[in-house]
């Protein structure tokens, strides 16, 4: 028994001393990614006898290789994948050799699962891009190569697979090699290794192929064992705060995982973005107090004095603080079927904090085939682009290529909570550091005191003909006669001036509401009661508008009217023209209206009078 334990301990120690290589397999559908990983697991003896028996049984039931073992089934775990013979999810597998440990992500090849491929690539050191020798370089091969380059992966292996199906011909290999090298000249790779192989037959995976003696270089596994991948090193201690640890009144610690650097008790740190400084009192790991903590350690620290720190703040070495900014140039990969529109606002998650992100400009939309680009106003599903964005507050950051964690973020739809995009920070915009809010002596509080009431935004939304303008007009009259300072922002009136350059496409509607919201915010700062009367058909824009105000400053009121009733009223003859095809993108007819899910008030104008509607609004706002 002691000898066995000694052998196990020696094995574990030898494994702990090995370096780790994370890599991803990607490429077009059915290029053999899962088969390749299955073959590597099989030949590295990382599967047990009962798993092999199960694999043989599954190969008979679900396999695509006749009586032979279908190695892809080792990786394609989802039943939907087995039935269709494709990979949908990202599958992670671990294996090792005497020289190195490996974690491999098998990612889907279908274009609609580009988001899954991006997820797998985000933590990889190297990418294996498979190409079917029969088909050559496909569009998805180029898309994945471009994304891999954007995500900062510097080393790629071009695995020209299924050479057995082209009779192991060298000229076919050379033709694909030249085509890929020509395409990849614009990509930021440090090394490109091209290997002809057959994952199914095992050619050039672990052992040199007897069928391709013209290929003189290393096998895939030998290359993976020996390639040196430089890890990005941080310039000083950085730790985003994940949790303020207060189990009792006598303890207050700050927990997180170290991104870079080394921390010792007594080190001076700075908290960003507040710029408050303190010294580290203790470093705690569960019940132990540490003398040092390193990158990757999840720790709790205490400080020598009380300062305000919250989740999302970042603690840094005081001598090497991170930059802070609120506007950035980013690369973005769009992952939603709903297009990304300029002017639209999303929730951004960067490090451990959430911010509000607005798309200011789509500067470049790349053609993955040519890597040429054009500007645009919206991003479709799976598009790769360069954009400028603004946050609602300054955040600490690093360039993505310097630090993947501190330079990356995801975008979330505020209505559905769906992850709709991911982006990588290139640099902060200079204007974000040169433009600062001017503190004025006369502020909103003083203006409200002079007016005799608080400012407020009353947002009326509903389809054309629902009665918004009529109610807004009657409401303002009532408030005016009571001595309140008011102003109505009406949809039609605004389009005669401020927004006369906008049409009625989705992207124009987004910009229309963005501008109106900013005007309403300025008027609120003047202490005015703003009545905004706009169709505002999209929930996400109304959510954006609400997010710019305090909870008690913004009221969303749904003016609810059945389409038949609104169409019967048709005071401006718009529905008649829309039905005749003379007005494109008309809300309720050829463009959708998304009803509010949780408005502050619903007024059904087919049920109550204008006077009663005004009274209900006054009861809501308590004026």
PyMOL commands that set and color helices and strands:
alter all, ss='L'
color gray80, all
select helices_A, chain A and resi 2-16+33-43+49-62+71-74+79-84+111-121+139-150+163-166+170-186+220-226+430-434+444-451+468-481+491-494+506-525+539-547+551-553+563-569+574-579+610-621
alter helices_A, ss='H'
color red, helices_A
select strands_A, chain A and resi 19-27+91-96+100-106+126-132+155-161+191-196+238-240+243-248+251-260+268-272+276-285+288-289+298-303+314-317+323-334+340-341+345-350+353-366+373-376+378-379+384-397+408-412+419-428+456-461+486-490+529-533+554-560+601-604
alter strands_A, ss='S'
color yellow, strands_A
deselect
rebuild
show_as cartoon
